[in-house]
């Protein structure tokens, strides 16, 4: 969230990952709906299917941010 906020986004987090997305980031011209994974975790096929089923407006990007061990910058995958 710090990376996004430093880029001008207003962020909110879904506590304990109760939603499909972990972070929603609101920007001046776009919105990012982000699923976050850390360490050796990847998005499972079921999680990807759930992300694909969510319908969003054209200005919303669905993304998976993965932070491998000891990595400060995310590997970003746009769906």
Phi, psi and omega in degrees: 000327179297321178299316181291316181297324177291343177264007176098007179273147170263124189243150172223148185241139174275108183300136177059022178053048180279344180255180178291323180251145180275325184224136169246127182240120182258119179252177180295328184233355182208170178228138177245128174252115193239133169258127184250134175232144179228161180068229182265006183283143175234164174287129178283168179298322179294318178297317178298320179297317178297319178296320180294328183285339181287122179269130181229156176295165183300333182272009179252126176255134175265126185224152171245122177252121180245129178250094177298163180310136177059028180244127181269335180260135183283152167268116188255129176240121177267134180263000000 
